[in-house]
Amino acid sequence: MLLVLRHGDDYFASVTGHCGFIGCVGSANTQASDKLAALFRAGMANKITRLYLSKPPKQGNILLSGSGWYLCSE
């Protein structure tokens, strides 16, 4: 589970726990799900500190991205 807090135009993110969901047929983004699962397996999920929307960050390490969003460590 990812907690995202907004402070003005900034979004701060952190992993708060593990959970699972039963998805609806055709609603899941399997490519993003596979990348997120690999991030957890590699022990990198706890490094997530920021969520960027629309534009990639000017600095910081992109851990996972999708269409218009970026999960990063600082």
C-alpha positions in Angstrom: 0.0 0.0 0.0 1.4 3.4 -0.9 0.6 6.5 1.2 0.8 9.7 -0.8 0.6 13.1 0.9 0.2 16.3 -1.0 1.9 19.5 0.2 1.1 22.3 -2.3 2.4 21.1 -5.6 4.6 18.3 -4.1 3.6 14.7 -3.5 5.5 12.7 -0.9 5.1 8.9 -0.9 6.0 6.0 1.3 5.1 2.3 1.4 2.9 1.6 4.5 2.3 -2.1 4.1 1.6 -5.0 1.8 -1.9 -5.8 0.5 -3.5 -7.7 -2.4 -6.5 -7.0 -4.5 -8.6 -9.1 -6.8 -8.7 -7.2 -10.0 -11.5 -7.0 -12.6 -10.9 -8.6 -15.9 -9.3 -6.1 -18.3 -8.9 -3.3 -15.7 -5.3 -4.1 -14.6 -2.2 -2.7 -16.1 -0.1 -5.9 -16.2 3.1 -4.1 -17.4 3.0 -1.7 -14.4 1.9 -4.5 -12.0 4.9 -6.6 -13.1 7.3 -3.7 -12.7 5.9 -2.9 -9.2 6.2 -6.6 -8.2 9.8 -6.6 -9.3 10.5 -3.4 -7.3 9.1 -5.1 -4.1 11.1 -8.3 -4.8 14.3 -6.3 -5.2 13.6 -4.7 -1.8 13.4 -1.2 -3.4 9.9 -0.3 -2.5 10.9 1.3 0.8 13.1 3.7 -1.1 10.0 5.5 -2.6 9.8 9.0 -1.3 8.1 11.1 -4.0 5.4 10.9 -6.6 5.6 13.2 -9.7 2.7 13.7 -12.0 2.8 14.8 -15.6 6.6 15.7 -15.8 9.6 13.6 -14.8 11.6 15.0 -11.9 14.6 17.3 -12.5 16.6 15.3 -10.1 16.1 12.1 -8.1 16.1 8.4 -9.0 13.1 7.2 -10.9 12.2 3.8 -9.5 9.0 3.2 -11.4 7.0 5.1 -14.0 3.9 4.9 -16.1 1.9 7.2 -18.4 2.3 10.6 -16.7 3.6 9.5 -13.3 6.9 8.7 -11.6 7.7 7.1 -8.3 11.2 8.3 -7.2 13.7 8.2 -4.4 15.6 11.3 -3.4 
